[in-house]
Amino acid sequence: MCSANVAGNDRRGWIIPIGGAEKKIKSSAILSRFVELCGADAARIVIIPTASQLEDTGERYVKVFGKIGAGQLDVVNFSTRSDCQDPRRLALLEQATGIFFTGGNQQRLADIIGDTPSAQQIRHGNSQGVHVAGTSAGAAFLSRQMIRTGRTGSTPKSGMVNLSEGLGLSNSVIVDQHFRERDRLGRLLTALSHNPCATGIGVDEDTAAFIDPDNRIEVVGSGGVTVVDTSGMMQSTPTAAQKGKPVGLTGIKLHILLCGDRYDLGTRTVWAKSEQN
């Protein structure tokens, strides 16, 4: 599974992983920024609550986005893979200016939506300028390689994480969520030890990494975004370590970015907010 190619002069839409537990109020910086990108009162936002098994999840976000001022709001749930071939659901995805995945369980997203016509439509839409955000489980699902399950802890260990195919909007990042709150540095590092070409993005709660069409991250929210740069990795030992034993990683760089800080995924350049003024 690969991200859709951007054709001609088209600009890819923003990709927005949110760490979960974002403020769900009218003044929410994260959700307000997403609505603004999608067109404000002209926005057509599709909310996908598939990761959650709570019946009111989609409607709760309808109320939040409605108070912020979004135009058209549609809840599109997928309970089975056959739902992902439904013409009505596909038409709503095609007409959207923004798509929002709620939290819950990313395994449900991968098992139900992964590599279906709906997933293909979302990737195609993003390549044509549709903005796609996901919170918590929805954030993990956005990239090609997804952390499916994993254990907590700061030290990377063999067998600490299970990976699977995600939605595939980006080939260059692996996202983890509730990052600082649930002590997930170790599992992100373990995932990167198996995928040294990817950049790790660990997103705290009430925080988002807004990734623009030029693959530059801007941090929005009250927490931090941990960026793990593997471009200088000299050693990684996931296959040599026994299950449950520490994995060695050398040559990596780790950045903690706060609201207003930026990071270029292509050049690996950091701009702190204080340096931008």
HELIX and SHEET records of a PDB file:
HELIX    1   1 ALA A   29  CYS A   38  1                                  10    
HELIX    2   2 ALA A   40  ALA A   42  5                                   3    
HELIX    3   3 THR A   57  ILE A   68  1                                  12    
HELIX    4   4 ARG A   81  GLN A   85  5                                   5    
HELIX    5   5 PRO A   87  GLN A   95  1                                   9    
HELIX    6   6 GLN A  106  ILE A  112  1                                   7    
HELIX    7   7 PRO A  117  SER A  127  1                                  11    
HELIX    8   8 ALA A  137  PHE A  141  1                                   5    
HELIX    9   9 LEU A  185  HIS A  194  1                                  10    
HELIX   10  10 LYS A  273  GLN A  276  1                                   4    
SHEET    1   A 5 ILE A  15  ILE A  18  0                                        
SHEET    2   A 5 HIS A 131  THR A 135  1                                        
SHEET    3   A 5 GLY A  98  PHE A 101  1                                        
SHEET    4   A 5 ARG A  44  ILE A  48  1                                        
SHEET    5   A 5 GLN A  72  VAL A  75  1                                        
SHEET    1   B 2 GLN A 145  GLY A 150  0                                        
SHEET    2   B 2 VAL A 161  GLU A 165 -1                                        
SHEET    1   C 4 VAL A 173  ASP A 176  0                                        
SHEET    2   C 4 THR A 199  VAL A 203  1                                        
SHEET    3   C 4 VAL A 225  ASP A 229 -1                                        
SHEET    4   C 4 LYS A 253  LEU A 257 -1                                        
SHEET    1   D 4 THR A 207  ILE A 211  0                                        
SHEET    2   D 4 ARG A 216  GLY A 221 -1                                        
SHEET    3   D 4 ARG A 262  ASP A 264 -1                                        
SHEET    4   D 4 THR A 269  TRP A 271 -1                                        
SHEET    1   E 2 GLN A 235  SER A 236  0                                        
SHEET    2   E 2 LEU A 249  THR A 250 -1                                        
END                                                                             
